[in-house]
């Protein structure tokens, strides 16, 4: 323990100042010692990245002879909002328990935009009930009662939850907390909840709170378990922030890509085709083609080579990579050459879960024999793992295929398809490759979360000495791509491993080397980044681009991932300058993430009004009458020959109606033509944003428009001062 004496500790403030205090000193005590004003502002505290209650004794966190590094958190700190919202979830749960009988509490975590709490109660809650619940919440807040933490031995904790009638909490103590000797609770007035914390000092810190919606949920996400009611809400430190947030939500509704996609004929998702499987309609496909052509040209100029790979692969391929069975729950079921293959696969899964008794096992063996499958090595006396090995051997001997969940294993085999020399490295392979994920139906969301997604995928195979330069180049490429669509407000999240987790594969040495390389490049690049332990891919650290759109929402888009593990798993080699075999390093990168998610995000960012270079219809020619129809077609041909996406409105109607229709269809430019323009070889050019631009020769209009396309000009019509709110991270396209 860091002590000046047996009962004292040293506390180090962010400015380096050291304080010697009794072990029972709290962060709130430290704040009071600085000023009463600061103490009134304190929400929580942070020690070595861990958020704690402001009234926790700091002696609990003393370690060895080092001072306790203390940071006081106020409403100005982003992490304080999460503490406020978690406390608001408790306040909401307390209000519900006051108003309804027989409430069984589940969990109440925070979300990117607020919080929720899951309840099991006999009475159905609807939005009509929100006013009375909010009124009760305000009463609780007005009382400003503190959140008091206490700890109980596990058996006592279980007894307490039983006495409170909280059977879900009892079950969680028996299962989810089975390895814990003690558990923590928080009390606020009569309300007691099993909780890890932390919480705000008292409920009076909540200045603005609103219930948002109610939905169904399942206990611990298990569809076969108890059905619960999930009550969503949000909370802020002041009413202005809540007002801005609600305005942002309304603006987001107006920009919903699912509505705009249907309205403007961009894409469709039909249940007869399959949920989560996108049909790109002609206009949407034009946007996609523009994005693909732009990136393909850029990659070719940067030394990338195009490749193609099939939509399916043998399961063995993904077992080698680790994607199967690691992410099995997110993949479609394997395809078997034998009709009994699926049965053996289910058999193996049930063995792993311990769901097969002796009678069931006999029936499965008999059923397999009916299909002509004999398993002489399978013995009922074996362990479950040995039995699964026997079943797995049979499966390997008989072809098993998987809808491709990732492109990387295929690209590894492309690398290995011929001998490689260090002189050929780095080898940069790219593919617009479609992959498939069996996302849950409730998680699907238009283009933002789908079951079939096309990655702008690339894999760079390089020597260890080339890693930093290649990683820097991929970061620069992603920045260039985002700039080209006007997305210049972003930060980078450096996702690192959690040293205490068993999720990650590979040696600690390789992980340390990979993380140090990525951190070094980001520091040298002077980009805005933060580190996030526990968010790395299972095979390596990554840099994720968190992009803010024009109304302040944050999206996870492009990603760059460093990987020492897949080359090892696939035994990839190149011949080095010493004429010996060496293992390459692999970099995964996808600036868009996936074309579906990226396009969906752009639809919402631009509210469907794409910049000229991406627009599916860049200019529409509007003849004043039938007399000018022939000239309109001739003008359209000139625009088309210049590479512009053009249409002609030959419908009956006045020119004002045609202009209005073009504006509603979000066409970038309109070329009005009549007898005078035909005689002079001109057009009256109109800009969707700026209006009339005057009459000019066709060649001049073409030059103006083609230059705007060439420069990839982005004119953002809508900006917002609304605070940033994270959007469901969904699918970056590359990693699960």
VOGU-3710 file (C-alpha; in Angstrom, 3 decimals, decimal comma):
1> xxxxxxxxxx> 0,000/0,000/0,000  1,219/3,525/-0,759  1,401/5,029/2,676  3,046/7,837/4,536  1,997/5,901/7,628  -0,118/2,783/8,142  -3,318/4,858/7,957  -2,359/7,348/5,234  -2,089/7,244/1,447  -0,642/9,545/-1,172
11> xxxxxxxxxx> -2,987/10,961/-3,810  -1,674/12,407/-7,053  -3,774/15,035/-8,856  -3,660/15,500/-12,657  -1,276/18,478/-12,292  1,187/16,230/-10,444  0,484/17,614/-6,988  0,752/15,017/-4,194  -1,536/14,941/-1,174  -1,074/12,815/1,936
21> xxxxxxxxxx> -4,476/11,847/3,283  -6,086/9,244/5,572  -7,044/5,997/3,787  -10,744/6,743/4,306  -10,463/9,978/2,305  -12,859/10,130/-0,656  -12,706/12,003/-3,942  -15,406/14,299/-2,583  -13,189/15,059/0,433  -10,366/16,000/-1,917
31> xxxxxxxxxx> -12,711/18,253/-3,893  -13,900/19,958/-0,687  -10,292/20,575/0,253  -9,841/22,484/-2,995  -13,110/24,446/-2,997  -16,777/24,055/-2,111  -17,688/25,032/-5,665  -15,659/22,146/-7,072  -17,254/19,732/-4,588  -20,720/20,806/-5,735
41> xxxxxxxxxx> -19,680/20,053/-9,313  -18,136/16,622/-8,746  -20,075/13,749/-10,328  -17,611/10,882/-9,875  -13,875/10,191/-9,980  -11,402/8,325/-12,160  -8,423/6,221/-11,048  -6,226/4,637/-13,732  -9,112/4,726/-16,215  -11,605/3,225/-13,767
51> xxxxxxxxxx> -14,652/5,338/-12,873  -15,632/5,219/-9,193  -18,148/6,818/-6,855  -17,092/10,176/-5,457  -17,616/8,868/-1,910  -15,530/5,653/-2,229  -12,559/5,558/0,204  -9,448/6,075/-1,913  -7,517/3,692/0,290  -9,418/0,895/-1,452
61> xxxxxxxxxx> -7,416/1,705/-4,596  -3,949/2,141/-3,114  -1,386/-0,230/-4,584  2,239/-0,865/-3,580  4,161/2,346/-3,009  2,607/4,317/-5,870  0,340/7,324/-5,282  -3,323/6,946/-6,179  -3,772/8,858/-9,498  -7,025/10,763/-8,960
71> xxxxxxxxxx> -9,052/12,723/-11,484  -12,232/14,474/-10,365  -15,053/14,239/-12,906  -17,589/17,011/-13,425  -20,351/17,498/-15,983  -17,703/18,721/-18,434  -16,193/15,219/-18,624  -17,748/12,892/-21,208  -17,535/9,850/-18,927  -19,568/11,654/-16,253
81> xxxxxxxxxx> -22,654/11,565/-18,491  -22,562/7,768/-18,472  -22,549/7,799/-14,651  -25,489/10,204/-14,629  -27,495/8,032/-17,018  -26,817/4,832/-15,099  -28,080/6,572/-11,970  -31,105/7,797/-13,927  -31,877/4,163/-14,811  -32,030/3,401/-11,072
91> xxxxxxxxxx> -34,279/6,401/-10,463  -36,595/5,261/-13,265  -36,692/1,710/-11,853  -37,497/3,100/-8,416  -40,378/5,139/-9,879  -41,755/2,063/-11,694  -41,641/0,031/-8,466  -43,531/2,773/-6,635  -46,285/2,782/-9,258  -46,633/-0,922/-10,065
101> xxxxxxxxxx> -46,884/-4,068/-7,953  -44,973/-7,290/-8,539  -42,036/-5,692/-10,360  -39,028/-7,957/-10,875  -35,861/-6,079/-11,849  -33,498/-7,316/-14,560  -30,692/-5,010/-15,758  -30,422/-1,257/-16,347  -27,349/-0,329/-18,429  -26,536/2,846/-20,323
111> xxxxxxxxxx> -26,674/3,091/-24,113  -25,056/5,442/-26,614  -27,949/7,881/-26,269  -29,347/7,190/-22,813  -30,292/4,133/-20,769  -32,887/1,422/-20,318  -34,134/-0,902/-17,625  -35,731/-4,318/-18,175  -38,680/-5,277/-15,973  -40,849/-8,307/-15,464
121> xxxxxxxxxx> -44,232/-7,096/-14,244  -47,821/-8,238/-14,726  -49,084/-4,922/-16,079  -48,273/-3,769/-19,608  -46,553/-0,369/-19,751  -47,355/1,890/-22,710  -46,297/5,385/-23,739  -49,563/6,621/-22,229  -48,035/5,754/-18,849  -44,943/7,899/-19,391
131> xxxxxxxxxx> -46,337/11,131/-17,852  -47,137/9,484/-14,510  -43,785/7,659/-14,433  -41,929/10,888/-15,250  -43,875/12,714/-12,539  -42,755/10,102/-9,993  -39,174/10,375/-11,281  -39,232/14,141/-10,696  -40,394/13,574/-7,106  -37,442/11,259/-6,495
141> xxxxxxxxxx> -34,989/13,712/-8,047  -36,377/16,574/-5,954  -35,648/14,612/-2,755  -31,905/14,540/-3,667  -31,330/11,317/-1,764  -27,799/9,880/-1,995  -26,768/6,654/-3,719  -25,256/4,519/-0,963  -23,017/1,565/-1,811  -22,714/-1,527/0,365
151> xxxxxxxxxx> -21,165/-4,954/-0,075  -22,448/-8,338/1,080  -21,057/-11,857/1,011  -22,594/-13,770/-1,873  -24,899/-15,901/0,314  -26,188/-12,844/2,192  -26,683/-11,024/-1,092  -28,782/-13,909/-2,367  -30,888/-13,904/0,794  -31,435/-10,147/0,501
161> xxxxxxxxxx> -32,633/-10,436/-3,096  -34,951/-13,284/-2,100  -36,414/-11,188/0,714  -36,968/-8,336/-1,748  -38,806/-10,687/-4,118  -36,201/-10,133/-6,856  -36,009/-13,601/-8,399  -34,133/-12,444/-11,511  -31,396/-10,985/-9,328  -31,268/-14,255/-7,367
171> xxxxxxxxxx> -30,819/-16,174/-10,611  -28,057/-13,779/-11,690  -26,214/-14,254/-8,400  -26,464/-18,038/-8,888  -25,225/-17,959/-12,487  -23,629/-14,741/-13,704  -21,963/-14,003/-10,342  -21,276/-17,580/-9,310  -17,522/-16,937/-9,102  -17,871/-13,815/-6,922
181> xxxxxxxxxx> -17,379/-14,107/-3,169  -18,945/-10,690/-2,524  -21,312/-8,486/-4,527  -22,203/-4,820/-4,328  -25,564/-3,086/-3,943  -26,750/0,506/-4,107  -29,459/1,906/-1,885  -31,425/5,059/-2,603  -34,198/5,552/-0,082  -36,349/2,433/-0,074
191> xxxxxxxxxx> -34,882/1,255/-3,396  -32,107/-1,355/-3,248  -30,511/-2,796/-6,372  -27,747/-5,283/-7,087  -25,299/-3,125/-9,014  -21,616/-2,650/-9,830  -21,939/1,136/-10,020  -20,664/3,797/-10,051  -23,338/6,403/-9,340  -23,706/10,141/-8,903
201> xxxxxxxxxx> -23,574/11,528/-5,329  -27,343/12,143/-5,240  -30,341/12,158/-7,570  -30,457/15,960/-7,601  -27,625/15,959/-10,142  -30,139/14,829/-12,783  -31,400/18,088/-14,286  -33,164/16,743/-17,376  -34,693/13,307/-17,975  -37,195/11,916/-20,445
211> xxxxxxxxxx> -38,708/8,512/-21,167  -38,311/7,658/-24,847  -39,954/4,340/-25,678  -40,945/0,905/-24,446  -40,218/-2,420/-26,130  -40,111/-6,131/-25,496  -36,944/-7,901/-24,371  -35,800/-11,288/-23,101  -33,981/-12,133/-19,891  -30,270/-12,105/-20,767
221> xxxxxxxxxx> -31,179/-11,918/-24,459  -32,358/-15,532/-24,590  -35,462/-15,815/-26,785  -36,405/-19,007/-24,951  -36,300/-17,216/-21,590  -38,680/-14,893/-19,784  -40,141/-12,046/-21,772  -39,577/-8,642/-20,202  -40,528/-5,031/-20,824  -37,692/-2,659/-21,690
231> xxxxxxxxxx> -38,195/0,994/-20,803  -35,845/3,414/-22,570  -34,954/6,896/-21,382  -32,310/9,585/-21,621  -30,873/12,096/-19,169  -28,606/15,145/-19,245  -26,949/17,605/-16,922  -29,130/20,476/-18,162  -32,367/21,027/-20,056  -30,661/22,666/-23,042
241> xxxxxxxxxx> -28,722/19,487/-23,762  -31,926/17,448/-23,619  -33,648/19,922/-25,933  -30,774/19,689/-28,432  -30,813/15,909/-28,242  -34,553/15,716/-28,939  -34,125/18,126/-31,861  -31,396/15,883/-33,190  -33,670/12,852/-32,968  -36,355/14,689/-34,924
251> xxxxxxxxxx> -33,791/15,672/-37,548  -32,577/12,073/-37,674  -36,154/10,902/-38,337  -36,343/13,287/-41,292  -33,074/11,827/-42,578  -33,930/8,159/-41,996  -32,196/6,376/-44,879  -34,908/3,707/-44,975  -37,557/6,341/-45,721  -35,363/8,327/-48,127
261> xxxxxxxxxx> -34,163/5,143/-49,810  -37,728/4,179/-50,643  -38,789/7,719/-51,533  -35,922/8,228/-53,998  -35,694/4,688/-55,351  -32,236/3,897/-53,950  -32,659/0,425/-52,466  -35,264/-2,089/-51,341  -35,376/-4,965/-48,874  -38,055/-7,530/-49,623
271> xxxxxxxxxx> -38,896/-10,334/-47,149  -39,457/-12,672/-50,086  -35,795/-12,166/-51,032  -34,717/-12,306/-47,386  -34,498/-9,958/-44,426  -31,241/-8,049/-44,375  -30,503/-8,739/-48,061  -30,364/-5,486/-49,991  -31,653/-4,970/-53,529  -29,795/-2,025/-55,022
281> xxxxxxxxxx> -32,217/-0,156/-57,275  -30,811/1,714/-60,311  -30,346/5,059/-58,544  -28,756/3,500/-55,475  -26,595/1,289/-57,664  -25,288/4,394/-59,421  -24,166/5,804/-56,083  -22,501/2,504/-55,244  -20,778/2,301/-58,633  -19,495/5,871/-58,199
291> xxxxxxxxxx> -18,003/4,929/-54,828  -16,477/1,716/-56,173  -15,014/3,421/-59,266  -13,558/6,218/-57,140  -11,870/3,858/-54,703  -10,790/1,345/-57,355  -8,991/4,067/-59,319  -7,339/5,366/-56,153  -6,185/1,898/-55,063  -4,710/1,063/-58,453
301> xxxxxxxxxx> -2,752/4,321/-58,340  -1,440/3,357/-54,880  -0,047/-0,017/-55,899  -2,932/-2,336/-55,012  -3,778/-5,413/-57,093  -7,424/-6,473/-57,650  -8,503/-10,018/-56,769  -11,763/-11,943/-56,626  -12,829/-14,790/-54,346  -15,919/-17,045/-54,219
311> xxxxxxxxxx> -18,969/-16,445/-52,034  -18,511/-19,734/-50,186  -15,564/-21,673/-48,810  -14,903/-24,901/-46,969  -15,543/-24,731/-43,237  -11,966/-25,946/-42,706  -10,769/-22,629/-44,134  -12,551/-20,656/-41,421  -11,543/-23,140/-38,725  -7,936/-22,412/-39,645
321> xxxxxxxxxx> -8,527/-18,657/-39,540  -10,419/-18,891/-36,247  -13,639/-17,319/-37,547  -15,368/-20,693/-37,138  -16,472/-21,647/-34,573  -15,319/-18,432/-32,800  -18,122/-16,380/-34,398  -20,422/-19,289/-35,190  -23,506/-17,622/-33,719  -23,115/-14,781/-36,243
331> xxxxxxxxxx> -22,716/-17,069/-39,257  -25,171/-18,976/-41,379  -25,325/-22,722/-40,811  -22,781/-24,797/-42,758  -23,775/-26,377/-46,063  -23,103/-30,124/-46,237  -22,507/-32,348/-49,208  -24,148/-35,159/-47,258  -27,763/-34,961/-46,141  -26,771/-36,242/-42,696
341> xxxxxxxxxx> -24,099/-33,592/-42,220  -26,432/-31,133/-40,561  -27,550/-33,744/-38,061  -23,962/-34,509/-37,041  -23,248/-30,818/-36,733  -26,250/-30,320/-34,413  -25,215/-33,458/-32,523  -21,771/-31,971/-31,891  -23,237/-28,651/-30,755  -25,569/-30,380/-28,288
351> xxxxxxxxxx> -22,669/-32,383/-26,900  -20,770/-29,185/-26,265  -23,749/-27,773/-24,375  -24,275/-30,995/-22,404  -27,803/-31,480/-23,779  -27,624/-35,166/-24,807  -28,437/-38,006/-22,438  -27,742/-41,724/-23,050  -31,156/-42,376/-24,625  -30,833/-39,428/-26,966
361> xxxxxxxxxx> -27,325/-40,515/-27,919  -28,521/-44,008/-28,852  -31,203/-42,516/-31,063  -28,697/-40,261/-32,839  -26,333/-43,169/-33,501  -29,241/-45,199/-34,910  -30,423/-42,279/-37,050  -26,927/-41,816/-38,483  -26,782/-45,502/-39,426  -30,105/-45,152/-41,263
371> xxxxxxxxxx> -28,347/-42,636/-43,494  -25,419/-45,001/-43,975  -23,080/-43,200/-41,582  -21,148/-45,489/-39,277  -18,962/-44,114/-36,532  -16,889/-47,068/-35,219  -14,621/-44,764/-33,201  -17,558/-43,194/-31,356  -17,894/-44,721/-27,880  -20,623/-43,715/-25,391
381> xxxxxxxxxx> -18,030/-44,007/-22,616  -15,884/-41,248/-24,156  -15,773/-37,685/-22,885  -17,887/-35,144/-24,766  -14,736/-33,584/-26,258  -13,541/-36,946/-27,609  -16,968/-37,630/-29,099  -16,934/-34,236/-30,787  -13,507/-35,044/-32,234  -14,941/-38,190/-33,859
391> xxxxxxxxxx> -17,862/-36,246/-35,323  -15,520/-33,511/-36,505  -13,281/-35,996/-38,322  -16,291/-37,285/-40,239  -17,300/-33,742/-41,133  -13,821/-32,883/-42,388  -13,772/-35,999/-44,567  -17,109/-34,940/-46,116  -17,280/-31,501/-47,667  -18,688/-28,721/-45,514
401> xxxxxxxxxx> -19,103/-25,218/-46,885  -19,901/-21,865/-45,339  -21,312/-18,713/-46,832  -18,230/-16,494/-46,744  -18,195/-14,486/-43,479  -14,822/-12,828/-44,207  -12,525/-12,290/-47,176  -9,232/-12,554/-45,288  -8,833/-16,378/-45,358  -9,334/-16,349/-49,136
411> xxxxxxxxxx> -6,728/-13,612/-49,538  -4,289/-15,617/-47,417  -4,568/-18,444/-49,929  -4,133/-16,009/-52,815  -0,859/-14,939/-51,190  0,144/-18,581/-50,750  -0,815/-19,546/-54,311  2,715/-18,855/-55,572  6,189/-18,344/-54,081  6,802/-14,862/-52,683
421> xxxxxxxxxx> 10,034/-12,928/-52,321  10,757/-10,003/-50,027  11,299/-8,024/-53,232  7,575/-8,430/-54,033  6,463/-7,038/-50,670  4,400/-5,245/-49,717  1,737/-7,128/-51,656  -1,543/-5,209/-51,544  -4,652/-7,156/-52,560  -8,094/-5,559/-52,783
431> xxxxxxxxxx> -11,588/-6,831/-53,484  -15,127/-5,531/-53,266  -16,104/-8,797/-51,638  -19,601/-9,689/-50,458  -19,767/-11,552/-47,147  -22,666/-12,922/-45,124  -23,559/-12,620/-41,446  -26,574/-14,211/-39,757  -27,585/-11,097/-37,828  -30,601/-11,378/-35,532
441> xxxxxxxxxx> -33,819/-10,134/-37,123  -34,341/-7,523/-34,421  -30,890/-6,045/-35,085  -31,382/-5,507/-38,827  -31,628/-1,859/-39,822  -31,960/-0,949/-43,492  -28,492/-0,625/-45,017  -26,841/0,001/-41,655  -27,071/-3,593/-40,444  -27,613/-6,288/-43,062
451> xxxxxxxxxx> -26,990/-9,987/-43,634  -25,202/-9,576/-46,957  -22,600/-6,801/-47,040  -19,920/-5,831/-49,518  -16,606/-4,807/-48,005  -14,168/-2,481/-49,697  -11,694/-4,992/-48,421  -7,918/-5,141/-48,794  -5,103/-7,080/-47,202  -1,521/-5,955/-47,232
461> xxxxxxxxxx> 1,186/-8,566/-46,755  4,463/-6,966/-45,728  7,709/-7,463/-43,857  7,909/-6,403/-40,187  10,087/-3,452/-41,226  7,347/-2,223/-43,589  4,519/-2,297/-41,040  4,688/1,312/-39,861  4,926/2,797/-43,369  2,050/0,652/-44,640
471> xxxxxxxxxx> -0,115/1,365/-41,618  0,564/5,086/-42,040  -0,404/4,820/-45,718  -3,695/3,089/-44,889  -4,531/5,778/-42,321  -3,799/8,444/-44,950  -5,964/6,584/-47,487  -8,910/6,440/-45,075  -8,531/10,156/-44,310  -8,484/10,877/-48,067
481> xxxxxxxxxx> -11,652/8,823/-48,645  -13,524/10,582/-45,826  -12,403/14,006/-47,066  -13,698/13,168/-50,558  -17,245/12,885/-49,213  -16,916/15,885/-46,923  -16,504/13,935/-43,671  -13,705/15,787/-41,909  -14,980/15,616/-38,327  -13,701/12,351/-36,876
491> xxxxxxxxxx> -11,485/10,779/-34,280  -9,649/7,471/-34,296  -10,249/4,796/-31,693  -7,176/2,665/-31,123  -8,733/-0,634/-30,073  -6,406/-2,716/-27,904  -6,671/-6,119/-26,255  -7,763/-6,705/-22,692  -4,801/-8,543/-21,118  -7,187/-10,340/-18,744
501> xxxxxxxxxx> -9,415/-11,745/-21,502  -9,071/-15,129/-23,209  -10,717/-13,796/-26,377  -7,453/-13,021/-28,152  -5,146/-15,349/-30,065  -1,411/-15,105/-30,672  1,672/-14,460/-28,575  1,922/-11,614/-26,099  5,120/-10,520/-27,852  3,319/-10,072/-31,173
511> xxxxxxxxxx> 0,471/-8,216/-29,488  2,871/-5,829/-27,753  4,719/-5,228/-31,007  1,504/-4,629/-32,969  -0,011/-2,249/-30,414  3,224/-0,270/-30,120  3,470/0,071/-33,912  -0,089/1,396/-34,263  0,247/3,758/-31,314  3,519/5,128/-32,684
521> xxxxxxxxxx> 2,084/5,872/-36,124  -0,978/7,634/-34,678  1,193/9,740/-32,372  3,482/10,733/-35,244  0,497/11,518/-37,462  -0,815/13,956/-34,836  -4,375/12,726/-35,320  -7,044/12,875/-32,638  -7,177/9,378/-31,137  -8,053/7,612/-27,934
531> xxxxxxxxxx> -7,212/4,129/-26,691  -9,935/1,591/-25,938  -8,773/-1,594/-24,196  -10,832/-4,718/-24,860  -12,087/-3,618/-28,299  -9,394/-5,194/-30,491  -10,189/-7,849/-33,087  -9,450/-11,333/-31,765  -6,339/-11,491/-33,975  -4,888/-8,006/-33,555
541> xxxxxxxxxx> -5,281/-4,324/-32,598  -7,106/-1,921/-34,887  -7,733/1,737/-35,574  -11,430/2,530/-36,073  -12,552/5,843/-37,550  -15,410/7,344/-35,516  -16,976/9,890/-37,868  -19,421/12,662/-36,945  -22,080/13,581/-39,486  -23,590/17,017/-40,089
551> xxxxxxxxxx> -26,117/16,695/-37,255  -23,567/15,549/-34,713  -24,057/11,776/-34,694  -20,976/9,582/-34,402  -20,587/6,589/-36,742  -17,972/3,849/-36,765  -16,888/3,575/-40,397  -13,409/2,798/-41,760  -11,055/0,426/-39,984  -7,381/-0,560/-40,188
561> xxxxxxxxxx> -6,269/-3,723/-38,386  -2,794/-5,135/-37,783  -2,460/-8,915/-37,693  0,498/-11,155/-36,831  -1,767/-14,155/-36,254  -3,456/-15,128/-39,530  -0,098/-15,398/-41,357  0,958/-17,788/-38,592  -2,275/-19,795/-38,755  -2,009/-20,165/-42,545
571> xxxxxxxxxx> 1,783/-20,717/-42,431  2,373/-17,926/-44,929  5,987/-17,403/-45,966  8,184/-15,256/-48,160  11,807/-15,703/-49,090  13,891/-13,064/-47,309  17,119/-11,330/-48,324  18,962/-14,013/-46,331  17,363/-16,668/-48,588  15,454/-18,046/-45,595
581> xxxxxxxxxx> 11,696/-18,370/-45,065  10,027/-15,569/-43,082  6,491/-14,903/-41,883  4,776/-11,800/-43,355  2,684/-9,371/-41,338  -0,894/-8,749/-42,481  -2,816/-5,470/-42,466  -6,582/-5,532/-42,954  -8,166/-2,266/-44,056  -11,547/-1,034/-45,293
591> xxxxxxxxxx> -11,968/2,765/-45,625  -15,718/2,505/-46,283  -16,223/-0,411/-43,908  -19,004/-1,785/-46,060  -20,700/-0,209/-49,063  -24,119/-0,802/-47,519  -23,403/0,912/-44,211  -21,338/3,683/-45,794  -24,074/4,467/-48,320  -26,769/4,372/-45,638
601> xxxxxxxxxx> -24,744/6,800/-43,564  -24,245/9,127/-46,574  -27,985/9,088/-47,306  -28,650/10,344/-43,777  -25,694/12,745/-43,716  -26,780/14,438/-46,953  -30,508/13,838/-46,351  -30,520/12,101/-49,744  -29,084/15,162/-51,539  -25,749/13,697/-52,645
611> xxxxxxxxxx> -22,875/15,902/-53,811  -22,534/16,180/-57,571  -19,859/13,497/-58,003  -21,943/10,860/-56,181  -25,413/11,870/-57,286  -27,418/9,258/-59,242  -28,939/12,043/-61,360  -26,575/14,953/-61,780  -28,545/17,047/-64,255  -32,046/16,984/-65,685
621> xxxxxxxxxx> -32,902/18,718/-68,965  -36,290/20,481/-68,845  -37,860/21,469/-72,185  -40,344/24,357/-71,995  -42,708/22,518/-74,341  -42,902/19,752/-76,904  -41,421/22,165/-79,441  -38,110/22,018/-77,541  -38,145/18,254/-76,885  -35,802/17,413/-79,774
631> xxxxxxxxxx> -33,261/20,027/-78,659  -33,539/18,766/-75,050  -32,585/15,256/-76,182  -29,636/16,631/-78,176  -28,433/18,617/-75,144  -28,799/15,557/-72,906  -26,632/13,566/-75,317  -23,858/16,160/-74,994  -24,007/15,928/-71,196  -24,031/12,128/-71,431
641> xxxxxxxxxx> -21,043/12,099/-73,800  -19,190/14,198/-71,218  -19,750/11,454/-68,628  -22,533/13,158/-66,684  -25,579/11,272/-65,399  -28,449/13,012/-67,165  -32,182/12,566/-67,814  -34,809/14,484/-69,787  -38,217/15,455/-68,389  -40,466/15,160/-71,437
651> xxxxxxxxxx> -43,637/14,964/-69,382  -46,523/17,309/-70,030  -46,768/20,207/-67,643  -45,523/23,692/-66,972  -41,855/24,406/-66,444  -42,490/25,467/-62,825  -43,847/21,981/-62,065  -40,854/20,349/-63,754  -38,444/22,462/-61,703  -40,326/21,612/-58,526
661> xxxxxxxxxx> -40,204/17,885/-59,338  -36,470/18,060/-60,014  -35,957/19,864/-56,692  -37,992/17,201/-54,859  -36,001/14,464/-56,633  -32,805/16,140/-55,361  -31,293/16,550/-58,829  -28,162/18,700/-58,583  -28,693/20,822/-61,703  -31,485/21,607/-64,141
671> xxxxxxxxxx> -30,972/22,747/-67,715  -34,055/24,621/-68,958  -34,320/24,811/-72,752  -36,772/26,592/-75,009  -36,803/28,053/-78,535  -34,354/30,860/-77,616  -31,850/28,439/-76,066  -32,194/26,088/-79,048  -31,509/28,892/-81,496  -28,413/30,051/-79,569
681> xxxxxxxxxx> -27,117/26,583/-78,622  -27,441/27,401/-74,920  -29,151/26,264/-71,735  -30,591/28,170/-68,776  -28,738/26,470/-65,935  -30,311/26,146/-62,525  -28,608/24,920/-59,327  -30,670/22,988/-56,780  -29,034/24,956/-53,957  -28,263/28,401/-55,447
691> xxxxxxxxxx> -31,106/28,670/-57,948  -30,768/30,435/-61,331  -27,214/30,594/-62,711  -28,070/32,259/-65,998  -28,042/31,264/-69,654  -24,786/29,895/-71,074  -23,477/27,782/-73,958  -23,871/24,036/-73,487  -20,097/23,598/-73,561  -19,712/26,095/-70,711
701> xxxxxxxxxx> -22,337/24,291/-68,622  -20,623/20,962/-69,286  -17,235/22,385/-68,288  -18,688/23,790/-65,083  -20,380/20,546/-64,073  -17,539/18,203/-65,048  -15,096/20,329/-63,055  -17,325/20,043/-59,982  -17,366/16,273/-60,432  -13,609/16,117/-61,004
711> xxxxxxxxxx> -12,920/18,169/-57,866  -15,439/16,108/-55,890  -16,925/19,300/-54,498  -19,076/18,782/-51,404  -21,461/21,609/-50,568  -22,993/20,810/-47,200  -26,390/22,481/-46,982  -27,181/21,575/-43,361  -25,011/21,889/-40,267  -25,917/21,380/-36,645
721> xxxxxxxxxx> -24,649/22,410/-33,249  -26,352/19,453/-31,601  -24,071/17,482/-29,257  -22,620/14,318/-30,797  -24,440/11,085/-30,059  -23,072/7,696/-31,030  -24,967/5,650/-33,583  -25,185/1,864/-33,198  -21,748/0,717/-34,312  -23,381/-1,958/-36,339
731> xxxxxx> -21,157/-3,525/-38,969  -17,870/-1,922/-39,905  -17,836/-4,570/-42,582  -14,475/-6,033/-41,667  -14,526/-7,484/-38,190  -17,510/-8,951/-36,372
//
